[in-house]
Amino acid sequence: MNTSAVTIAETSSNSILYADRDEDQIHIAEYIDILLDHKWRVAAVTIFALLIGIAYALLATPVY
């Protein structure tokens, strides 16, 4: 009988659902900002891993 109350409740719950969906989305710009903020750390870890790989490849006993 009071259909306007139901409509308001449905509308407010839908907007809450949409707000929750917004918070659950991945924002790629945030991840890019984080990577750019730590670019020297990322570069250092990458170079370190590369040097370890090269050292292993050159110093390991070949297995044929």
Biopython code that builds the backbone (N, CA, C, O; Angstrom):
import numpy as np
from Bio.PDB.StructureBuilder import StructureBuilder

atoms = [
    (1, "MET", "N", (0.787, -1.172, 0.000)),
    (1, "MET", "CA", (0.000, 0.000, 0.000)),
    (1, "MET", "C", (0.848, 1.263, 0.000)),
    (1, "MET", "O", (0.488, 2.247, -0.645)),
    (2, "ASN", "N", (1.945, 1.251, 0.698)),
    (2, "ASN", "CA", (2.830, 2.411, 0.685)),
    (2, "ASN", "C", (4.004, 2.092, -0.245)),
    (2, "ASN", "O", (5.083, 1.701, 0.201)),
    (3, "THR", "N", (3.772, 2.263, -1.515)),
    (3, "THR", "CA", (4.764, 1.867, -2.515)),
    (3, "THR", "C", (5.942, 2.833, -2.564)),
    (3, "THR", "O", (7.027, 2.440, -2.994)),
    (4, "SER", "N", (5.769, 4.072, -2.142)),
    (4, "SER", "CA", (6.875, 5.028, -2.191)),
    (4, "SER", "C", (7.975, 4.641, -1.205)),
    (4, "SER", "O", (9.152, 4.866, -1.486)),
    (5, "ALA", "N", (7.622, 4.071, -0.070)),
    (5, "ALA", "CA", (8.630, 3.647, 0.902)),
    (5, "ALA", "C", (9.460, 2.503, 0.340)),
    (5, "ALA", "O", (10.673, 2.446, 0.546)),
    (6, "VAL", "N", (8.800, 1.590, -0.374)),
    (6, "VAL", "CA", (9.512, 0.467, -0.965)),
    (6, "VAL", "C", (10.471, 0.973, -2.047)),
    (6, "VAL", "O", (11.607, 0.511, -2.142)),
    (7, "THR", "N", (10.013, 1.909, -2.844)),
    (7, "THR", "CA", (10.841, 2.458, -3.913)),
    (7, "THR", "C", (12.060, 3.168, -3.333)),
    (7, "THR", "O", (13.164, 3.017, -3.855)),
    (8, "ILE", "N", (11.880, 3.928, -2.277)),
    (8, "ILE", "CA", (13.001, 4.629, -1.655)),
    (8, "ILE", "C", (13.985, 3.619, -1.073)),
    (8, "ILE", "O", (15.198, 3.770, -1.221)),
    (9, "ALA", "N", (13.460, 2.590, -0.414)),
    (9, "ALA", "CA", (14.339, 1.575, 0.170)),
    (9, "ALA", "C", (15.116, 0.847, -0.925)),
    (9, "ALA", "O", (16.310, 0.587, -0.771)),
    (10, "GLU", "N", (14.450, 0.520, -2.019)),
    (10, "GLU", "CA", (15.141, -0.154, -3.115)),
    (10, "GLU", "C", (16.194, 0.761, -3.731)),
    (10, "GLU", "O", (17.299, 0.322, -4.049)),
    (11, "THR", "N", (15.852, 2.007, -3.892)),
    (11, "THR", "CA", (16.796, 2.949, -4.480)),
    (11, "THR", "C", (18.006, 3.130, -3.584)),
    (11, "THR", "O", (19.135, 3.145, -4.073)),
    (12, "SER", "N", (17.795, 3.268, -2.286)),
    (12, "SER", "CA", (18.930, 3.479, -1.397)),
    (12, "SER", "C", (19.785, 2.221, -1.303)),
    (12, "SER", "O", (21.009, 2.318, -1.225)),
    (13, "SER", "N", (19.166, 1.043, -1.309)),
    (13, "SER", "CA", (19.971, -0.181, -1.255)),
    (13, "SER", "C", (20.749, -0.376, -2.550)),
    (13, "SER", "O", (21.876, -0.870, -2.523)),
    (14, "ASN", "N", (20.165, 0.003, -3.680)),
    (14, "ASN", "CA", (20.879, -0.101, -4.953)),
    (14, "ASN", "C", (22.076, 0.841, -4.975)),
    (14, "ASN", "O", (23.144, 0.468, -5.461)),
    (15, "SER", "N", (21.916, 2.047, -4.460)),
    (15, "SER", "CA", (23.036, 2.975, -4.448)),
    (15, "SER", "C", (24.129, 2.482, -3.512)),
    (15, "SER", "O", (25.311, 2.708, -3.769)),
    (16, "ILE", "N", (23.752, 1.819, -2.441)),
    (16, "ILE", "CA", (24.743, 1.235, -1.545)),
    (16, "ILE", "C", (25.482, 0.111, -2.266)),
    (16, "ILE", "O", (26.700, -0.014, -2.136)),
    (17, "LEU", "N", (24.759, -0.700, -3.019)),
    (17, "LEU", "CA", (25.396, -1.775, -3.764)),
    (17, "LEU", "C", (26.364, -1.218, -4.797)),
    (17, "LEU", "O", (27.461, -1.750, -4.968)),
    (18, "TYR", "N", (25.975, -0.163, -5.480)),
    (18, "TYR", "CA", (26.861, 0.441, -6.461)),
    (18, "TYR", "C", (28.086, 1.062, -5.790)),
    (18, "TYR", "O", (29.184, 1.009, -6.345)),
    (19, "ALA", "N", (27.913, 1.643, -4.615)),
    (19, "ALA", "CA", (29.047, 2.204, -3.896)),
    (19, "ALA", "C", (30.012, 1.100, -3.502)),
    (19, "ALA", "O", (31.225, 1.289, -3.587)),
    (20, "ASP", "N", (29.500, -0.055, -3.071)),
    (20, "ASP", "CA", (30.364, -1.182, -2.719)),
    (20, "ASP", "C", (31.109, -1.692, -3.943)),
    (20, "ASP", "O", (32.280, -2.057, -3.840)),
    (21, "ARG", "N", (30.465, -1.724, -5.082)),
    (21, "ARG", "CA", (31.120, -2.177, -6.309)),
    (21, "ARG", "C", (32.268, -1.249, -6.674)),
    (21, "ARG", "O", (33.308, -1.715, -7.138)),
    (22, "ASP", "N", (32.101, 0.055, -6.474)),
    (22, "ASP", "CA", (33.158, 1.016, -6.774)),
    (22, "ASP", "C", (34.385, 0.761, -5.911)),
    (22, "ASP", "O", (35.511, 0.844, -6.401)),
    (23, "GLU", "N", (34.184, 0.453, -4.639)),
    (23, "GLU", "CA", (35.297, 0.209, -3.739)),
    (23, "GLU", "C", (35.994, -1.105, -4.058)),
    (23, "GLU", "O", (37.181, -1.248, -3.766)),
    (24, "ASP", "N", (35.296, -2.066, -4.646)),
    (24, "ASP", "CA", (35.868, -3.360, -4.960)),
    (24, "ASP", "C", (36.645, -3.370, -6.266)),
    (24, "ASP", "O", (37.362, -4.331, -6.546)),
    (25, "GLN", "N", (36.520, -2.328, -7.067)),
    (25, "GLN", "CA", (37.185, -2.304, -8.364)),
    (25, "GLN", "C", (38.677, -2.041, -8.196)),
    (25, "GLN", "O", (39.107, -1.374, -7.255)),
    (26, "ILE", "N", (39.446, -2.574, -9.119)),
    (26, "ILE", "CA", (40.885, -2.352, -9.136)),
    (26, "ILE", "C", (41.144, -1.071, -9.910)),
    (26, "ILE", "O", (40.691, -0.912, -11.044)),
    (27, "HIS", "N", (41.865, -0.178, -9.294)),
    (27, "HIS", "CA", (42.208, 1.079, -9.949)),
    (27, "HIS", "C", (43.665, 0.980, -10.387)),
    (27, "HIS", "O", (44.577, 1.102, -9.570)),
    (28, "ILE", "N", (43.873, 0.761, -11.670)),
    (28, "ILE", "CA", (45.210, 0.521, -12.212)),
    (28, "ILE", "C", (46.119, 1.719, -11.999)),
    (28, "ILE", "O", (47.331, 1.551, -11.866)),
    (29, "ALA", "N", (45.572, 2.905, -11.965)),
    (29, "ALA", "CA", (46.395, 4.102, -11.757)),
    (29, "ALA", "C", (47.070, 4.076, -10.391)),
    (29, "ALA", "O", (48.202, 4.541, -10.254)),
    (30, "GLU", "N", (46.396, 3.541, -9.385)),
    (30, "GLU", "CA", (47.007, 3.442, -8.056)),
    (30, "GLU", "C", (48.208, 2.510, -8.080)),
    (30, "GLU", "O", (49.231, 2.802, -7.461)),
    (31, "TYR", "N", (48.094, 1.385, -8.792)),
    (31, "TYR", "CA", (49.206, 0.444, -8.871)),
    (31, "TYR", "C", (50.368, 1.035, -9.660)),
    (31, "TYR", "O", (51.528, 0.808, -9.316)),
    (32, "ILE", "N", (50.074, 1.779, -10.698)),
    (32, "ILE", "CA", (51.134, 2.429, -11.475)),
    (32, "ILE", "C", (51.849, 3.457, -10.620)),
    (32, "ILE", "O", (53.074, 3.564, -10.672)),
    (33, "ASP", "N", (51.099, 4.213, -9.836)),
    (33, "ASP", "CA", (51.713, 5.195, -8.933)),
    (33, "ASP", "C", (52.626, 4.523, -7.918)),
    (33, "ASP", "O", (53.710, 5.027, -7.625)),
    (34, "ILE", "N", (52.194, 3.397, -7.385)),
    (34, "ILE", "CA", (53.014, 2.670, -6.408)),
    (34, "ILE", "C", (54.304, 2.190, -7.060)),
    (34, "ILE", "O", (55.381, 2.324, -6.478)),
    (35, "LEU", "N", (54.201, 1.630, -8.270)),
    (35, "LEU", "CA", (55.402, 1.168, -8.970)),
    (35, "LEU", "C", (56.346, 2.317, -9.289)),
    (35, "LEU", "O", (57.563, 2.173, -9.173)),
    (36, "LEU", "N", (55.800, 3.444, -9.686)),
    (36, "LEU", "CA", (56.649, 4.595, -9.998)),
    (36, "LEU", "C", (57.304, 5.164, -8.745)),
    (36, "LEU", "O", (58.437, 5.641, -8.797)),
    (37, "ASP", "N", (56.595, 5.114, -7.623)),
    (37, "ASP", "CA", (57.173, 5.592, -6.368)),
    (37, "ASP", "C", (58.351, 4.722, -5.928)),
    (37, "ASP", "O", (59.283, 5.212, -5.290)),
    (38, "HIS", "N", (58.308, 3.439, -6.266)),
    (38, "HIS", "CA", (59.339, 2.491, -5.844)),
    (38, "HIS", "C", (60.162, 1.980, -7.025)),
    (38, "HIS", "O", (60.645, 0.848, -6.999)),
    (39, "LYS", "N", (60.323, 2.799, -8.048)),
    (39, "LYS", "CA", (60.986, 2.337, -9.264)),
    (39, "LYS", "C", (62.437, 1.939, -9.021)),
    (39, "LYS", "O", (62.925, 1.008, -9.662)),
    (40, "TRP", "N", (63.139, 2.612, -8.121)),
    (40, "TRP", "CA", (64.531, 2.260, -7.863)),
    (40, "TRP", "C", (64.630, 0.929, -7.126)),
    (40, "TRP", "O", (65.557, 0.156, -7.369)),
    (41, "ARG", "N", (63.703, 0.658, -6.245)),
    (41, "ARG", "CA", (63.692, -0.619, -5.541)),
    (41, "ARG", "C", (63.389, -1.757, -6.525)),
    (41, "ARG", "O", (64.020, -2.813, -6.478)),
    (42, "VAL", "N", (62.428, -1.530, -7.404)),
    (42, "VAL", "CA", (62.089, -2.539, -8.415)),
    (42, "VAL", "C", (63.284, -2.788, -9.326)),
    (42, "VAL", "O", (63.589, -3.937, -9.646)),
    (43, "ALA", "N", (63.961, -1.724, -9.747)),
    (43, "ALA", "CA", (65.134, -1.861, -10.612)),
    (43, "ALA", "C", (66.257, -2.596, -9.885)),
    (43, "ALA", "O", (66.919, -3.445, -10.482)),
    (44, "ALA", "N", (66.482, -2.288, -8.619)),
    (44, "ALA", "CA", (67.552, -2.932, -7.860)),
    (44, "ALA", "C", (67.287, -4.426, -7.693)),
    (44, "ALA", "O", (68.200, -5.236, -7.851)),
    (45, "VAL", "N", (66.058, -4.795, -7.377)),
    (45, "VAL", "CA", (65.727, -6.215, -7.218)),
    (45, "VAL", "C", (65.847, -6.946, -8.548)),
    (45, "VAL", "O", (66.312, -8.085, -8.591)),
    (46, "THR", "N", (65.434, -6.306, -9.622)),
    (46, "THR", "CA", (65.530, -6.920, -10.948)),
    (46, "THR", "C", (66.986, -7.143, -11.348)),
    (46, "THR", "O", (67.338, -8.215, -11.839)),
    (47, "ILE", "N", (67.824, -6.144, -11.141)),
    (47, "ILE", "CA", (69.245, -6.272, -11.484)),
    (47, "ILE", "C", (69.915, -7.331, -10.608)),
    (47, "ILE", "O", (70.738, -8.107, -11.094)),
    (48, "PHE", "N", (69.568, -7.365, -9.327)),
    (48, "PHE", "CA", (70.135, -8.366, -8.426)),
    (48, "PHE", "C", (69.776, -9.779, -8.896)),
    (48, "PHE", "O", (70.637, -10.657, -8.947)),
    (49, "ALA", "N", (68.511, -9.991, -9.235)),
    (49, "ALA", "CA", (68.081, -11.313, -9.707)),
    (49, "ALA", "C", (68.770, -11.660, -11.027)),
    (49, "ALA", "O", (69.155, -12.809, -11.243)),
    (50, "LEU", "N", (68.925, -10.689, -11.893)),
    (50, "LEU", "CA", (69.613, -10.906, -13.164)),
    (50, "LEU", "C", (71.071, -11.308, -12.938)),
    (50, "LEU", "O", (71.568, -12.225, -13.592)),
    (51, "LEU", "N", (71.753, -10.633, -12.023)),
    (51, "LEU", "CA", (73.152, -10.959, -11.728)),
    (51, "LEU", "C", (73.282, -12.352, -11.107)),
    (51, "LEU", "O", (74.218, -13.085, -11.427)),
    (52, "ILE", "N", (72.364, -12.716, -10.234)),
    (52, "ILE", "CA", (72.383, -14.056, -9.644)),
    (52, "ILE", "C", (72.181, -15.103, -10.752)),
    (52, "ILE", "O", (72.868, -16.125, -10.762)),
    (53, "GLY", "N", (71.265, -14.863, -11.664)),
    (53, "GLY", "CA", (71.021, -15.784, -12.765)),
    (53, "GLY", "C", (72.220, -15.926, -13.684)),
    (53, "GLY", "O", (72.559, -17.031, -14.108)),
    (54, "ILE", "N", (72.862, -14.806, -13.991)),
    (54, "ILE", "CA", (74.052, -14.838, -14.852)),
    (54, "ILE", "C", (75.185, -15.590, -14.154)),
    (54, "ILE", "O", (75.865, -16.409, -14.771)),
    (55, "ALA", "N", (75.384, -15.308, -12.863)),
    (55, "ALA", "CA", (76.443, -15.992, -12.114)),
    (55, "ALA", "C", (76.188, -17.491, -12.084)),
    (55, "ALA", "O", (77.120, -18.275, -12.267)),
    (56, "TYR", "N", (74.974, -17.898, -11.862)),
    (56, "TYR", "CA", (74.663, -19.324, -11.841)),
    (56, "TYR", "C", (74.908, -19.961, -13.214)),
    (56, "TYR", "O", (75.471, -21.051, -13.316)),
    (57, "ALA", "N", (74.478, -19.263, -14.254)),
    (57, "ALA", "CA", (74.638, -19.810, -15.606)),
    (57, "ALA", "C", (76.111, -19.970, -15.974)),
    (57, "ALA", "O", (76.474, -20.919, -16.669)),
    (58, "LEU", "N", (76.951, -19.064, -15.520)),
    (58, "LEU", "CA", (78.372, -19.124, -15.860)),
    (58, "LEU", "C", (79.171, -20.061, -14.952)),
    (58, "LEU", "O", (80.154, -20.656, -15.393)),
    (59, "LEU", "N", (78.757, -20.197, -13.687)),
    (59, "LEU", "CA", (79.560, -20.951, -12.727)),
    (59, "LEU", "C", (79.065, -22.383, -12.500)),
    (59, "LEU", "O", (79.805, -23.204, -11.958)),
    (60, "ALA", "N", (77.857, -22.691, -12.893)),
    (60, "ALA", "CA", (77.324, -24.037, -12.655)),
    (60, "ALA", "C", (78.036, -25.054, -13.551)),
    (60, "ALA", "O", (78.427, -24.753, -14.679)),
    (61, "THR", "N", (78.187, -26.245, -13.023)),
    (61, "THR", "CA", (78.780, -27.328, -13.806)),
    (61, "THR", "C", (77.792, -27.758, -14.880)),
    (61, "THR", "O", (76.648, -28.084, -14.565)),
    (62, "PRO", "N", (78.207, -27.764, -16.132)),
    (62, "PRO", "CA", (77.283, -28.174, -17.209)),
    (62, "PRO", "C", (76.871, -29.632, -17.072)),
    (62, "PRO", "O", (77.694, -30.488, -16.747)),
    (63, "VAL", "N", (75.620, -29.908, -17.316)),
    (63, "VAL", "CA", (75.104, -31.272, -17.271)),
    (63, "VAL", "C", (74.601, -31.615, -18.675)),
    (63, "VAL", "O", (73.682, -30.977, -19.189)),
    (64, "TYR", "N", (75.209, -32.618, -19.278)),
    (64, "TYR", "CA", (74.834, -32.988, -20.646)),
    (64, "TYR", "C", (74.091, -34.278, -20.656)),
    (64, "TYR", "O", (73.692, -34.752, -21.719)),
]
sb = StructureBuilder()
sb.init_structure("model")
sb.init_model(0)
sb.init_chain("A")
sb.init_seg("    ")
for serial, (resi, resn, name, xyz) in enumerate(atoms, 1):
    if name == "N":
        sb.init_residue(resn, " ", resi, " ")
    sb.init_atom(name, np.array(xyz, "f"), 0.0, 1.0, " ", f" {name:<3s}", serial, name[0])
structure = sb.get_structure()
